[in-house]
Amino acid sequence: MQEKFAFLQVTEDKPQGESGDGEELVFNGSKFFNTGGVVSDATILEGVLDGTEDHIFTIVPTKQPGIQFGHDWDNIGM
């Protein structure tokens, strides 16, 4: 059995998710310092459903359109 690696992604700005046509959910947000994210197989996203105070979580494959890693270490002097 192949091992899988997941990490938790919680946005640093106000996390938001918005429902589309009832068939899909779109998460909008960003986060710095995604330790382990670039090598993970799955990502746990957290957000607040638009128009509510409801926090929602979902597990998604990391390697898909919309999930990007900037590899920017300049903000900590590296």
Secondary structure as the mmCIF struct_conf table of DSSP 4:
data_model
#
loop_
_struct_conf.conf_type_id
_struct_conf.id
_struct_conf.beg_label_comp_id
_struct_conf.beg_label_asym_id
_struct_conf.beg_label_seq_id
_struct_conf.end_label_comp_id
_struct_conf.end_label_asym_id
_struct_conf.end_label_seq_id
STRN STRN1 ALA A 6 VAL A 10
BEND BEND1 GLU A 12 ASP A 13
STRN STRN2 GLN A 16 SER A 19
BEND BEND2 ASP A 21 GLU A 23
STRN STRN3 LEU A 25 ASN A 28
BEND BEND3 PHE A 32 PHE A 32
TURN_TY1_P TURN_TY1_P1 THR A 35 GLY A 36
HELX_RH_3T_P HELX_RH_3T_P1 GLY A 37 VAL A 39
BEND BEND4 ASP A 41 ASP A 41
STRN STRN4 ALA A 42 VAL A 48
STRN STRN5 LEU A 49 LEU A 49
TURN_TY1_P TURN_TY1_P2 ASP A 50 GLY A 51
BEND BEND5 THR A 52 THR A 52
STRN STRN6 HIS A 55 PRO A 61
BEND BEND6 THR A 62 GLN A 64
TURN_TY1_P TURN_TY1_P3 PRO A 65 GLY A 66
HELX_RH_3T_P HELX_RH_3T_P2 ASP A 74 ILE A 76
TURN_TY1_P TURN_TY1_P4 GLY A 77 GLY A 77
#
